[in-house]
Amino acid sequence: SLSVYTIINSLPIINYLSISTGLGSKKNLKVLDVGGGTGHTLATFFKFPETIDYFLVDPNIRLIHDQFIRFYPKLTYLKMSHIQANAEFLPIKDNSFDVVLNLSAIDHLDDYKKFISEAHRVLKPGGEFLIYSHLDIPPKEEVKTKLQSKLFSHSFFERLSRYRYFKKYAVGDDDHTLHLENEMPIEEALINQGFKIIKKEVFKRYFYFLTEK
């Protein structure tokens, strides 16, 4: 249901993160993608996915959407391992992974601090941890947005599809557990856990941290 939003908004951001952090061009990595959903990140983020030993952690096991296969046919044969688990309790041995990813997922967790602690535990010494998410407060110049702009914005289809889903299944209209006005709580948690921040960027209503254990 989020096809339009994903293609117009999410994929360009994933491509930007891949290039900006430099992680996307690396080879021969053992990667843990926590909250990775369908696992499309293996092909959308990494330039050489055939060299990546990719493990997907998510509470749900999902199929790769047709939209991703159309754009990234490699997903029909790339190997990935699924681990059905919560981010706060990773069934992973200590010092096991080169990279841990958490892309647009930390605001859906029950305890983000516990997850950051788990990410630190499972990373090898010198391993890298990338967190990306959005901020709930839009820039000041976007506060007074006209109705027409909202209706035809890239997020309109996401809002519409979410509304239909929530009405159909009679669930709450907000599936986020964390609402961030700025990136500072995440930065504080990373530093307190012992991560070294390599790169940080806040752009539009998004932010990311690239850190090292």
The 8 nearest C-alpha neighbors of each residue, nearest first, counted from 0:
[[1, 2, 160, 157, 3, 161, 156, 164],
 [2, 0, 4, 157, 3, 5, 160, 156],
 [3, 1, 5, 4, 0, 6, 66, 157],
 [2, 4, 6, 5, 1, 7, 156, 157],
 [5, 3, 7, 1, 2, 8, 6, 157],
 [4, 6, 9, 2, 3, 8, 7, 1],
 [5, 7, 3, 10, 4, 8, 9, 2],
 [8, 6, 4, 5, 3, 9, 153, 10],
 [7, 9, 5, 4, 6, 11, 10, 12],
 [8, 10, 5, 12, 11, 6, 13, 7],
 [9, 11, 13, 12, 6, 8, 14, 5],
 [12, 10, 14, 13, 9, 8, 15, 7],
 [11, 13, 15, 9, 14, 10, 16, 8],
 [14, 12, 10, 16, 15, 11, 44, 17],
 [13, 15, 17, 11, 12, 16, 44, 10],
 [14, 16, 12, 18, 13, 17, 19, 11],
 [17, 15, 19, 13, 18, 14, 20, 12],
 [16, 18, 23, 14, 15, 44, 22, 20],
 [19, 17, 21, 15, 16, 20, 23, 14],
 [18, 20, 16, 21, 17, 15, 22, 14],
 [19, 21, 22, 18, 16, 17, 209, 23],
 [22, 20, 18, 23, 19, 24, 17, 25],
 [23, 21, 20, 25, 24, 17, 18, 45],
 [22, 24, 45, 17, 21, 44, 46, 25],
 [25, 23, 46, 22, 21, 45, 26, 47],
 [24, 26, 22, 23, 27, 21, 28, 47],
 [27, 25, 50, 28, 47, 51, 24, 48],
 [28, 26, 50, 51, 29, 25, 52, 49],
 [27, 29, 51, 26, 97, 30, 52, 98],
 [28, 30, 52, 97, 96, 53, 51, 98],
 [29, 31, 98, 53, 99, 28, 96, 52],
 [30, 32, 99, 54, 55, 33, 100, 98],
 [33, 31, 100, 55, 35, 99, 56, 54],
 [34, 32, 56, 101, 35, 100, 31, 55],
 [35, 33, 57, 104, 36, 56, 101, 32],
 [34, 36, 33, 32, 38, 55, 37, 57],
 [37, 35, 38, 34, 57, 61, 59, 60],
 [36, 38, 63, 61, 39, 62, 35, 64],
 [39, 37, 40, 35, 36, 41, 55, 63],
 [38, 40, 41, 37, 42, 43, 67, 63],
 [41, 39, 43, 44, 38, 42, 35, 45],
 [40, 42, 39, 45, 48, 43, 44, 38],
 [43, 41, 40, 45, 44, 39, 48, 71],
 [42, 44, 40, 41, 45, 39, 14, 13],
 [45, 43, 40, 17, 23, 42, 14, 13],
 [46, 44, 23, 48, 47, 42, 41, 43],
 [45, 47, 24, 23, 48, 44, 42, 25],
 [46, 48, 45, 49, 50, 26, 24, 51],
 [49, 47, 51, 50, 45, 42, 41, 46],
 [48, 50, 47, 51, 77, 78, 52, 26],
 [51, 49, 27, 48, 26, 47, 52, 28],
 [52, 50, 48, 28, 27, 53, 49, 29],
 [53, 51, 29, 30, 28, 50, 54, 27],
 [52, 54, 30, 79, 51, 29, 31, 80],
 [55, 53, 80, 31, 79, 81, 30, 32],
 [54, 56, 81, 32, 82, 80, 35, 31],
 [57, 55, 33, 82, 34, 83, 32, 84],
 [56, 58, 34, 59, 83, 84, 36, 33],
 [59, 57, 84, 83, 85, 60, 56, 34],
 [60, 58, 57, 61, 83, 36, 84, 56],
 [59, 61, 83, 57, 58, 62, 81, 36],
 [62, 60, 37, 59, 63, 36, 38, 64],
 [61, 63, 37, 64, 60, 38, 36, 65],
 [64, 62, 37, 65, 61, 39, 38, 67],
 [65, 63, 66, 67, 62, 68, 37, 39],
 [64, 66, 68, 67, 69, 63, 70, 62],
 [67, 65, 64, 69, 68, 70, 2, 6],
 [68, 66, 70, 69, 65, 64, 71, 39],
 [67, 69, 72, 71, 65, 70, 66, 74],
 [70, 68, 66, 67, 71, 72, 65, 64],
 [69, 71, 67, 68, 72, 66, 65, 43],
 [70, 72, 68, 73, 69, 67, 74, 42],
 [73, 71, 68, 74, 75, 69, 70, 67],
 [74, 72, 75, 71, 76, 77, 42, 68],
 [73, 75, 77, 72, 76, 68, 71, 42],
 [76, 74, 73, 72, 77, 68, 71, 78],
 [75, 77, 74, 73, 78, 72, 79, 49],
 [78, 76, 74, 73, 75, 79, 49, 48],
 [79, 77, 76, 80, 53, 52, 49, 74],
 [78, 80, 53, 54, 77, 81, 55, 52],
 [79, 81, 54, 55, 53, 82, 78, 52],
 [82, 80, 55, 54, 56, 83, 79, 60],
 [83, 81, 56, 55, 84, 57, 80, 54],
 [82, 84, 58, 57, 56, 59, 81, 60],
 [85, 83, 58, 57, 82, 56, 89, 86],
 [84, 86, 58, 87, 88, 57, 89, 83],
 [85, 87, 114, 88, 89, 33, 84, 34],
 [86, 88, 114, 113, 85, 89, 117, 110],
 [89, 87, 86, 85, 90, 117, 84, 114],
 [88, 90, 91, 86, 87, 85, 84, 117],
 [91, 89, 88, 92, 84, 82, 85, 83],
 [92, 90, 89, 121, 93, 95, 88, 94],
 [93, 91, 95, 121, 94, 90, 120, 89],
 [92, 94, 121, 120, 95, 91, 122, 123],
 [93, 95, 123, 121, 122, 96, 120, 92],
 [96, 94, 121, 93, 123, 122, 92, 97],
 [97, 95, 122, 29, 98, 123, 30, 94],
 [96, 98, 126, 29, 123, 28, 122, 30],
 [99, 97, 30, 127, 96, 126, 128, 31],
 [98, 100, 31, 128, 30, 32, 129, 127],
 [101, 99, 32, 129, 33, 128, 102, 31],
 [102, 100, 130, 33, 104, 32, 129, 34],
 [101, 103, 131, 104, 130, 100, 132, 35],
 [104, 102, 132, 131, 105, 101, 133, 106],
 [103, 105, 102, 106, 107, 34, 101, 132],
 [104, 106, 107, 108, 103, 111, 101, 132],
 [105, 107, 177, 104, 175, 176, 108, 178],
 [108, 106, 175, 176, 105, 104, 177, 174],
 [109, 107, 105, 110, 106, 111, 176, 104],
 [108, 110, 176, 111, 107, 87, 177, 106],
 [111, 109, 113, 112, 108, 114, 87, 86],
 [112, 110, 114, 113, 108, 115, 105, 109],
 [113, 111, 115, 114, 110, 188, 116, 185],
 [112, 114, 116, 87, 111, 110, 115, 117],
 [113, 115, 87, 117, 111, 116, 112, 86],
 [116, 114, 118, 112, 117, 113, 111, 119],
 [115, 117, 113, 119, 114, 118, 192, 112],
 [118, 116, 114, 120, 119, 115, 113, 121],
 [119, 117, 115, 120, 116, 121, 114, 122],
 [118, 120, 116, 117, 122, 121, 115, 212],
 [119, 121, 117, 93, 118, 122, 94, 116],
 [120, 122, 93, 94, 95, 118, 119, 92],
 [123, 121, 94, 96, 126, 119, 120, 95],
 [122, 124, 94, 126, 96, 95, 97, 125],
 [125, 123, 126, 212, 122, 94, 211, 97],
 [124, 126, 212, 211, 123, 127, 97, 122],
 [127, 125, 97, 123, 124, 122, 212, 211],
 [128, 126, 211, 98, 210, 212, 97, 99],
 [127, 129, 99, 210, 98, 209, 100, 211],
 [130, 128, 209, 100, 208, 101, 210, 99],
 [131, 129, 101, 208, 207, 102, 100, 128],
 [132, 130, 207, 102, 103, 206, 101, 129],
 [131, 133, 103, 206, 205, 102, 207, 130],
 [134, 132, 205, 204, 206, 135, 103, 131],
 [135, 133, 204, 179, 180, 136, 205, 181],
 [134, 136, 180, 179, 178, 137, 133, 204],
 [135, 137, 180, 134, 138, 204, 179, 181],
 [138, 136, 204, 141, 135, 139, 142, 134],
 [139, 137, 141, 140, 136, 142, 203, 204],
 [140, 138, 141, 142, 137, 143, 136, 144],
 [139, 141, 138, 142, 143, 137, 144, 203],
 [142, 140, 139, 138, 144, 143, 137, 145],
 [141, 143, 139, 144, 140, 137, 138, 136],
 [144, 142, 141, 145, 140, 139, 146, 138],
 [143, 145, 141, 142, 148, 146, 149, 140],
 [146, 144, 148, 147, 149, 143, 150, 142],
 [145, 147, 149, 148, 150, 144, 151, 143],
 [146, 148, 150, 145, 149, 151, 144, 152],
 [149, 147, 145, 151, 146, 150, 152, 144],
 [150, 148, 146, 152, 147, 151, 145, 155],
 [149, 151, 147, 148, 155, 152, 146, 154],
 [152, 150, 148, 149, 155, 147, 153, 154],
 [151, 153, 149, 154, 155, 150, 148, 156],
 [152, 154, 155, 4, 151, 7, 8, 156],
 [155, 153, 157, 152, 156, 4, 158, 8],
 [156, 154, 158, 157, 152, 150, 153, 159],
 [157, 155, 159, 158, 154, 160, 4, 3],
 [156, 158, 154, 160, 155, 159, 1, 4],
 [157, 159, 161, 155, 156, 160, 162, 154],
 [160, 158, 156, 162, 157, 161, 155, 163],
 [161, 159, 163, 157, 162, 158, 0, 156],
 [160, 162, 164, 158, 159, 163, 157, 165],
 [163, 161, 159, 165, 160, 164, 158, 166],
 [164, 162, 160, 166, 161, 165, 167, 159],
 [165, 163, 161, 167, 162, 166, 160, 168],
 [164, 166, 170, 162, 169, 168, 167, 163],
 [167, 165, 169, 163, 164, 168, 162, 170],
 [168, 166, 164, 165, 169, 163, 170, 162],
 [167, 169, 165, 170, 166, 164, 163, 171],
 [170, 168, 166, 165, 167, 171, 164, 172],
 [171, 169, 165, 168, 172, 166, 167, 164],
 [170, 172, 173, 165, 169, 174, 166, 168],
 [171, 173, 165, 170, 174, 162, 161, 166],
 [174, 172, 175, 171, 176, 170, 165, 161],
 [173, 175, 176, 172, 107, 171, 106, 170],
 [176, 174, 107, 173, 106, 177, 178, 108],
 [175, 177, 107, 106, 108, 109, 174, 178],
 [178, 176, 106, 175, 179, 107, 108, 105],
 [179, 177, 135, 180, 176, 106, 175, 134],
 [178, 180, 134, 181, 135, 177, 182, 133],
 [179, 181, 136, 134, 135, 178, 182, 137],
 [182, 180, 179, 183, 134, 184, 136, 135],
 [181, 183, 185, 184, 186, 179, 206, 180],
 [182, 184, 186, 185, 181, 187, 188, 179],
 [185, 183, 187, 186, 182, 188, 181, 179],
 [184, 186, 188, 183, 187, 182, 189, 112],
 [185, 187, 183, 189, 188, 184, 190, 182],
 [188, 186, 184, 190, 185, 189, 183, 191],
 [187, 189, 191, 185, 186, 190, 112, 192],
 [190, 188, 186, 192, 194, 187, 191, 185],
 [189, 191, 193, 187, 194, 192, 188, 186],
 [192, 190, 188, 193, 189, 187, 194, 186],
 [191, 193, 189, 190, 194, 188, 116, 115],
 [194, 192, 190, 191, 189, 195, 212, 119],
 [193, 195, 212, 190, 189, 211, 192, 210],
 [194, 196, 211, 210, 197, 212, 193, 190],
 [197, 195, 210, 198, 209, 194, 211, 208],
 [198, 196, 210, 209, 195, 211, 199, 208],
 [199, 197, 209, 196, 208, 200, 210, 20],
 [198, 200, 208, 207, 209, 197, 201, 196],
 [199, 201, 206, 207, 202, 198, 208, 205],
 [200, 202, 206, 205, 207, 203, 199, 204],
 [203, 201, 205, 204, 206, 200, 207, 133],
 [202, 204, 205, 201, 138, 137, 206, 134],
 [205, 203, 134, 133, 137, 202, 206, 138],
 [206, 204, 133, 202, 203, 134, 201, 132],
 [207, 205, 201, 200, 131, 132, 202, 133],
 [206, 208, 131, 130, 200, 199, 132, 209],
 [209, 207, 199, 130, 129, 198, 210, 131],
 [208, 210, 129, 198, 197, 128, 196, 199],
 [211, 209, 196, 197, 128, 195, 127, 194],
 [212, 210, 127, 195, 194, 126, 125, 128],
 [211, 125, 194, 126, 124, 195, 127, 119]]
